[in-house]
Amino acid sequence: MKQLFIFLMLTTASFSFAQTEIIAFETMDGKWGYLNPDGEVIIKDQYIDAHSFTSAGMAIVHDGKERRWKLIDQKNIEIELPGSIFESKTITYGGQKGFRDELLMIEVDKKHGYINGAGKVIHEPIYDHVSTFKEKHAIGEIGKDFYILDKTGNSTEVLGDITLVSHVINGFAPYRNKAKQFGFINENGEIVIEAKFKKVGYFYNGIAWARTMEGLIGFINTRGDWIIDPQFKRVTNFNSGAGVVRVLLGDKLLFLKKSGETFSVEGMVTAGEFSDGLAWVRVGEKFGYINTMGEWVVKPEYSNAKNLKDGRGLVKKGSLWGLIDSKGKLIAQPVYEKFGDFQNELMAARLDGKWGFINEFGKLIIEPKFEAVRAFKNEYAAVRVNGAWGLIDKSGKFVIKPQYHRLKDVEIID
């Protein structure tokens, strides 16, 4: 097996390409291939499934003739890997097909490991189970032993009376002991907070929630000391950057600051999370937004509202949606049926059953005329017209006319 790993690394090291833009496409008869934004076919349609290329120039495809998954480069040359077959769960591992964040889990003889986007083995397939990567780390298991894996190939064994290790977030991971109590380890696998809690959250900005064995929740620091005493039934994480979370004290919903101070809004039924300094609050059947002082920035006048994302919040009047900015200003009137994500300075918006794009100021930049769209990525977006997918640039001009059953995002190979 080691010889195969060495061959893989030597093979991938020999490839060197200029930067290329490449898109996976599916023809109307169900065959997949790859082309560039000029519409030139780079790899002809020959596969029954194909996934996007990594930045280093690797892609997962399914060869119908050979009835197997394989890894190819942009010249359609197969890259050998340890093990001859990708299991189906490998391709959809973590809920995302193909590589995820330039990483792919491989399986050999029912053991698991990882390769990176260049096809290099960074963790040999020796683990009974591996988690997906969160931030910089994944968790591997061999028998009853746990290991913290990083993206460069380092593996650190976790020592102690441990039966479960969760993801490493912000340098700390919750763990559980044989008594089913929770504590924390650091990214070096060292126990830094002894297991004494019924359950714990993750550390954000040096604070994590923890539930006592009696069932009440408070907040601890990275030494395991209480900074806000356990008294709540339910809480959220201090992960928004606003320093304010929602808590349930008895039967009353409150906002809690890091100082331990709480505040509420008269008539509050439910509320969202703070983002960009605002949180939506429902009073009766109406929604508005407050700041971290509990003051109304947007009066409760909407029939629905969503957490702000990328400085924009969705607000609804009747059955239609609009947008506010982080100051509470309405930047897109509630005339749209649906919005997509804001990417590459544009956001998809549906009006009268057709999709177009607005900019960060809510101005309609590309008229709604498409049946379906994908978000812009690397200056292009896939759009569907009359059941066929094509590709547009940020001016709305077609660079590839609608003719395909499916198109994936434009990826850049270095």
N, C-alpha and C positions, 0 to 999 in steps of 0.2 A: 504493500500500500504506500509506503514512503516513496518508492520509486515513481509512482503515479503522481504524488504531490510535487515532487521535484520536476517531473516532466511538465506538469501544468504551469508551474511558475516560470520555467525557462521558455515555454511556448508563448505565454502571455507577455513576457518581457520583450519578446522580439517584435511585437506589433507596434507600429508608430504611424498615426494618421493625422492629417490636418483636421482642423475643426470642421465638423459636418453637422448639418441639420437633417434629421431623419424622422419619419412618421410611419407607424404601423398602419396598414390599410387592409380592409376586407372587401373583396369583390362581391358582386351580387350573387355569385354562385358559391360563396362561402369559403373562398381560399384567401389566405393571408400572405402579404408581402410587405415591402418597405419602399418608400419613395421620399423625395425631398420636397421642399415647399414650391419648387418650380414645376412639380408634377412629374419629374423624371423618376422612373422606377429604378431603384438601386438593387433590390432583391425581388425577383418576380414572384407573383402569387403562386405559392406551392404548399403552404402549410395549413393545417386545419385550425391552428391557433397560434398567436404570436403576441409577444408583449414588448413594451417599450425598451429601448436601449438605455444602458447606463451611460454615464458621462465618459467612462473609459472604453466604451464600444462593445458591450456584451448584451445579448438578448436571449431570452428563453423562448423557444418555439416548439410546437408539437408536430412531428413528422408523421403524417398519416400513413405513408407507405411503410415506414419502419415501426409504426405504432409505439412511439416513445417520445418523451421530451428530451430536448438537447439544448446546449448552449452554443450560440454562433457569434462570430464577429461580423463587422459590417461588410465583409467580402463574402459572407455566407459560408465561411469555413468553420467547421465544428471545432469547438474547444473541448479537449478531453478533460473529464473530471473523475475523481474517485467514485466508483460505483457507476453502473451503466444505466440506471433508471431513476428518474425523478418520481417520487410518489405524488399522487394528486394533491394531498394535503400540503406538500412542499410548495407547490405552485401557488396555492391560495393561502399560504401561511400568514397568520396575523390579519386575515380578512382582506388582504391586498394581493392581487395576482402579480407574479414575477418578482423582481427585486423590490425591496422596500428600503428606502434610504440607502441605496447602493449596497445592500446586503441581501443574501439569499441563504436560507437554511437548506442544507443538503442532508440526505439520508443514505447511509450505506450499511447494509446488514442490520437494519433496525436501530442503528446508532446515528446520532445527530451532531452536526457541526455547522459551520458557516463559511461561505466564500464572500469576497467583496465584489464590487462592481467591475474589477479588472480580471475576475476569475481566479484570484489568488485565495488559497485556503488560509483563513485566518484562525479558524478553530477546527482542528481535525474531528471527524465524526466518531467521537468516543463517548458521547453523553446519551444517557437513556432519554432525557428530555432536555430541550432548551426553550427558553421563553423568547419572545420578540425583544428587540432592543428598545429601551426607553432611554432617551437622552444618550448617554455614552456606554450603557451597560446592558447585558442580558444575564439571565440566571441559568446555569446548567446543573443537571443532576446526574450523578452516577451512584446507583443504589440509594443509600440514605444520606449521601454526602452532597453538599451544595457548593457551587463555585460561582464566583462573579467573573464574567467575561467582558473584556473591553473590545473596542473596535480595532485595536492594533494587534490583537492576538494574545494578550496576557490573560492568564486564568489564575484566580486567587481562591484557594479553598476557604470556606467559612467554617470556623471551629466553634464547638460548643454544643450544648444540649438543644438541638434545633431540628424541627420537623417541617418548617416552611420558611421560605424567603421570598418576599415580594420584590418588585422592581426597585432599583436604586434611583431615587429622585433627589436632586439637589444634594447629592453626596451621602444620603442615608437611605436605608432600606428597612422596612418593618420585618421582624422575624417572629416565629412562634415556637415555644418550647413544648416539651412533652406534656406539661400541665395545661396546655392550651392557653397560655398567657403570652402577651405580645410585648416586645421591646424593639430596639433598633441596633443595627450594625452600620458601620461606615463602609465606604467603597473599598477598603482594604480587607473587608471580611471580619473586622474586629467588633466585638460587642461593646457598644458605647453607652447603651441604656439597658439595664437588666429588664428581663421580661417580668412585668408585674401588672400589666393592664389587660382588660378584657378584650379591647380592640384599640387600634390606633389609625390615624391618618398619615399623610405624608408631610414632611417639613417644607414649608414655604416661608421665605424671609425669616428663617430661624425659629418658626413656631409650628407646632403640630397639635392636632387635637388628640386626646386620649380618653378612653372610657374606663372608669374604675370597675373593679369586680362587682361593685354594688349597682352599676348601671348608669351612673351620671358622667357627663362629659365636661372636661375642662381643657385647658391648653398648657403645653409644656414647652420648655426651651430645649436646646440640644444637649443639655446636661441631664435632662429628665426632671427638672424642677418645675413645679406648678407656677405659672405666671398669671393664670386666671383659674381660680378654683373650680373644681368639678361641681356643676349645678344644673347643667342643661340636659334636655332630652335629645335634641338633635342640633347639629351644627354643620357649617360648611367650612372649607379650607381658606386660609389666608393667602390665596394664590392669585388674587387680582391685581396686587400692587397698590390697592386703595387703602389697605389696612383696616378694612371693615368686612365683617362676615355676618351671615344670618344665623340666628340661634332661636331655639324654642325653649323658653323658660316657663315651666308649667305648661299652660295652654296658650301662652302669649308669644307671638312672633315678634322678635326684636332684631335690631342691628347692633352689633358689638364691635367696639374699637379695641385696638391692641392694649390700650390703657386699662381696659376692663369696663369702661363707660358704655352704657347702652342708650339707645334712643329708638323711638318708634314714630310712626305717622298715624295720626288720628284716622280711625276707620280702615286701617290697612288689613286687607284680607290675605294677600300673598305678595311676594316680591321676588325680583331677580337678583343677579349678582352685579356688584359694581364693576364697571369697565370704563376706562377713560373718564373716571370721576362721576359717572352717573349710574343709577340703578332704576329699573322700572318698578313701579308699585301699583298694585290694584286696590282701588277703593270702591267698594260696591261692585258695579259692573264696568267701571272705567279705569283706564290705565294712563299713568303719567310717569315722569322721571324726577327723582330727587338727587341732590348732591350729598356729599359725605357729612354735611351738617344737618341733614334731614329736611332741607328746604326744597320746595318745589321749584324745579327749573322748567319743566314742562307740565302744565296743569293736567290733571286726569280728565282727558277729553276723548281718548281713543278707545276703540273696542278691543284692541289687543296691542301688545308691544313685545319686543325681544331685547335681549342683552345687546349692548353695543359690541361691535366687532370691527376692527380696523377703523375706529373712529366714527362708525355709522350705526344707527339703530333703526330697526324696522318698526313702523307704527301703522296701525290699521284703523280705517274708518269704514264702517259697513263691511263690505266684502273685499275692499281694495287696500293696497299697501302703499305707503310712502316711506321717506327716509328723513331722519334727523341727523345732525352732526353732534360732536361732543359738547357743544355749547347749548344744545337743545333747539337749535334753529332748524326749521323745516327746509330741507334742501331739495326734496322731490315730493311733489304733491301726491296724496294717496289716490292714484289713478291706475296703479299697476296691480296685476293679478298675482305676481310672484317675482322674487329677486333671486339671483344667484350669488356667488361669492365675488368679492372685490379682488381682482388680480390684474396685474400689469396695468394699473390705473383705470381699469374699466370694470363695470359690473353688468351682468346680464339682467334684463328686465323684460317681463312679459306684459303686453298690452293687446287687448282684444284677440287673445289666442295666439299672438305672434311674438317672437323674441327679438329684441334688439339690445343695444348697450348704452348705458349712461356713464358719464365721467364722475370724478370725485365730488363735483359741485352739483350733481343731479341733472346736468344737461344731457339731453338725448343726443348721442354722437352718431350712433348707427341705428337707422330706422328699424322698427320692429317688422320683420318680413320673413323670419325663419320659423320653421316648425319646431326645431330644437337646436340648442347650442351647447358647446362646452366652453368653460372659462378660458380666457386668453392665457397662453403660456408661451414664453419666448417670442412675443410679438404676433402670434397667430392664434386663431380660434377655429375649431371645427364647427360647421353649421349644417343643418339639414333642410333641404328644399325638395318637395315632391317625393319624399321618401328616400332621397339620396344625400350623402354627406359630401361636402366640399370644404375648402379652407379659405378663410378671409384674413386680410391684414387689418390693422387698426383703423384704417380709413373706411372699412367695410367692403373693400374691393376683393373680388374673388381672385385668388392666386391659383387655386385648383377648383375647377368647376365641379358642381355636385354630380357624382357618378359612382360613389362607393357605398357599400352597405354599412360600413363603419370606418371611422378614422380615429386614431388616438392622438395624444398630445404631441406637439413638436418637441423633440429632445435634441440637445446639443452634445455631440461627441467631441471631446477635446483631442 
